[in-house]
Amino acid sequence: MKQRINLFIFSVLLAGALFSCHNNSDQKKVEPVSPDQMSKEITKTLPATPEKVHPGKAVFTQYCLVCHQADGSGVPGMHPPLGPGSWVGRDPKELVAVLIKGLNGKVEVNGEVYNSFMPSQAQLTDDEMADVLSYIRSSFGNSYGLVDADLVKKVRSGK
Ligand code: HEC
């Protein structure tokens, strides 16, 4: 019996405590938000850094996309694809040479034969060539090593 009374008193106290707590928070004054605080809140919701876009993507879009397509799938019978199984996985020196000299003659990619012509891309700077090759080697399902501008410079100067 005594225990029950104790429990009852305890419950009443607990309910009282909870209620007063609840009341307190209800009565809390809402401070107006200052413009400074507001701008802080807004910047908090923005992503800290914008999505990283590969620098070679812009070069690709300007100089290669028209033939090889945005997804590197090429055009059947005309422009070969650049995905897995293409020359893109070959020695980077060979790729630099293709960009500098262009390509003319029979090219086989994944069992398809292309006998077409790719114009030289020698107008690209060493950095642009390194960037675009790095981009295609890490896009369209490829995951080959990146190419740096020093290698482009070497191949261009015939070293
Ligand atoms: C005018 C169309 C055209 C443009 C522009 C062009 N290519 Fe090509 N590319 C071709 C054709 C056509 C071939 C195959 C040539 C042949 O049949 O002898 C080829 C072949 C290739 C190959 C070797 C074959 C393969 O599919 O792996 C690579 C790599 C390549 N191009 C990359 C590039 C890159 C990178 C650019 C931009 C800097 C570019 N091409 C711009 C048409 C083009």
Boltz pocket constraint, residues with backbone or C-beta under 6 A from the ligand:
constraints:
  - pocket:
      binder: B
      contacts: [[A, 59], [A, 60], [A, 63], [A, 64], [A, 65], [A, 66], [A, 67], [A, 68], [A, 78], [A, 79], [A, 80], [A, 81], [A, 82], [A, 86], [A, 87], [A, 88], [A, 95], [A, 98], [A, 99], [A, 103], [A, 104], [A, 105], [A, 106], [A, 107], [A, 109], [A, 114], [A, 115], [A, 116], [A, 117], [A, 118], [A, 119], [A, 121], [A, 132], [A, 133], [A, 136]]
      max_distance: 6.0
